[in-house]
Amino acid sequence: MYRIFLSLIIMMIVTTASMAQGMSQYDFNAPFGWCGCTSLTDGDACKVTGGGEGSRDTLVSTGEDMRKQITKALRENDIVVLDGSHGDFIISKRIEMDDLRDKTIVGINGARISTQFKIDAEIRNLLNSKNVKQYVSASTGNGGFILSNGKKVKEERESVVRQTLIDYLKDDNETYRDAGVFSFDRSENIIMRNLTLVGPGSIDVGGSDLMTISHASKHIWIDHCDFIDGMDGNFDINSYSDFITISWCRFKYTENSFDHSNTNLIGSSDREFGNGEDNLNVTYYACNWDKGCDQRMPMVRFGTVHLLNNLYSCEGCTRAVNPRFHSEVLIEGNVFTKGVKRIFQQNDAKSVVFRNNSYAEKFKQPADLGSMSLPYSYAAMPVDSVEAEVRKYCGATLENPLEIK
C-alpha cells in the first residue's frame, strides 16, 4: 500500500512539472529506474546529476568534421550544449569517451550528430547486384574467410559485404567501419538529452554501433534522443556496464539501411566473463521501436531489464523482445501495434514476466517464467495512454533539456 501511495505522489509532482515544459504528463523529467540504483536491492539510492551546475560550453556546427571539437568540449567542460541552428554536426568516426565522469550533453535547436560515411543508393545497388543477402549471416564454423587486406571474418555474409566495400571504396583499412557516434567506456554519472544521432545505415560488417555503453560504465541516463540508422546496432550496452535508464527515446531505420537492422543489444555473448553476471541492469521507459527495426528490441543476456510503457510500431519485424542467456525481463504496460506479429522469443532466460501489455495482433502470451522484483519505485502510465503519449513526445522534443527536476 505504501509503495502504491508513493507512486501516486511521484506521478502528481511530475505531472505538474512536465506540463510546464510542454512534455507528456507522464514524463518524470528526472533520472529514475535502474540508473538510480547502487545494487540489485538498493533502489533510488544514487542521484544521477551529470555535470550539475558546472562549467558549460556551447558548440555550433562548422559544416566540417566536428569530432575533435566535441571530444575536447566534453573533456574540458561539465556541460556541453550542441546548438543545431547551423546544421548537422558531422563526425568522421565515433567519439570515444573513456573514463568520462560527471557530464551532461544536450541538444538544442534540433541538434543532430551525423556520421560522415553513408550507405548510399550506389552502395546498396552494388550489394544487391552481388546478392549478398543469400549468404549466411551467422558463423559457419569452417574456420572463417580471409579478406584481401588479410583480415579474418567468421561470417560468410559479412565477408562478402566487406570485400565488396574494400574493392569499391579502395580502402584496405576499412575506415568506414568506425562510422558510429558515441562510445562510453568506464564512464559514470552521465546525462544525455534531446539529441538526434544519425548513422550511415545498417549493414552487416561488424562495424560500430550508433552508440555503445561498455567496460563497466554505470549510472547513465539517456533521455529524449533519436537513434537512426546505426551501422551495427542503434544502441548497445555490454561488458559489466550497469544501472542505466533510457527514457522517451526513439529507435528507427530508414531506406538508407541495407541489412542487419538489429537495434538494441544488452550483453555481447553467453559468456559470463566479458559481460558480468548481475550487471547490465537497464530500464526502458516510454521508448518507441519504430519503422525499420527488425530485431533486438532489446536482446538481453545476463541483465535485469524493465520494459515499461514502450511503443512497438516496428511493423513486419522478425523478432522484437528477445530475452536470452541468464536474463530477467519484466515486460510491463507496453503497446504492440498492428503489423507487429513476431513479438517475443526467449532462449535460456532466468525469468520473464508479462504485465498488462496491449497487442493489436493475435498473440499467445507465454506463461510467466519465474518471478521478478525491482528495487526502485515507479508509477506506470495507463496502457491505453501509451501509444498517443509516446508518439507525440518521444525523441528529441524537449524545449529546455537542461531543466531537470
Number of C-alpha atoms within 10 A of each C-alpha: 6 7 12 12 11 13 15 15 13 15 19 13 13 19 18 14 18 18 13 10 15 14 20 21 21 23 24 23 23 16 25 24 26 34 29 25 24 18 17 16 12 14 18 20 14 18 15 23 19 22 20 15 11 12 12 16 15 16 17 16 20 12 12 12 17 21 19 11 13 19 13 10 18 20 17 12 18 21 26 23 23 25 21 19 13 14 16 24 26 21 23 20 22 21 20 17 17 16 13 17 19 20 24 25 26 25 29 22 17 19 24 25 24 27 27 18 19 19 19 14 13 9 17 17 12 15 17 13 9 13 13 20 16 10 14 12 16 11 14 13 9 9 11 15 17 13 16 12 12 9 12 13 19 17 22 20 21 23 24 22 20 21 18 18 19 19 11 11 13 10 12 16 10 16 14 23 20 19 28 34 26 20 21 23 21 18 23 23 23 25 24 22 27 30 31 23 26 28 31 25 28 30 25 23 23 17 19 26 28 31 26 24 26 23 20 21 27 31 26 29 27 21 30 26 27 24 24 29 32 32 35 29 31 32 23 24 27 27 24 25 29 30 27 29 25 25 30 29 28 26 26 23 27 15 13 19 24 24 17 20 26 28 31 25 23 30 29 17 17 14 13 18 10 14 25 19 18 17 23 30 29 25 23 23 27 31 29 28 27 20 16 22 30 23 24 24 26 22 24 32 33 30 30 31 26 23 24 26 30 28 27 27 22 29 19 16 22 16 21 26 21 21 30 24 20 19 27 27 30 22 19 21 24 28 24 23 17 15 14 22 20 19 21 16 13 17 13 12 20 21 19 21 18 19 12 12 17 17 17 12 14 9 13 9 11 12 9 13 14 11 13 16 13 16 17 18 16 19 17 17 21 12 17 14 13 23 20 11 20 23 17 12 22 25 25 27 23 25 15 14 21 20 10 13 11
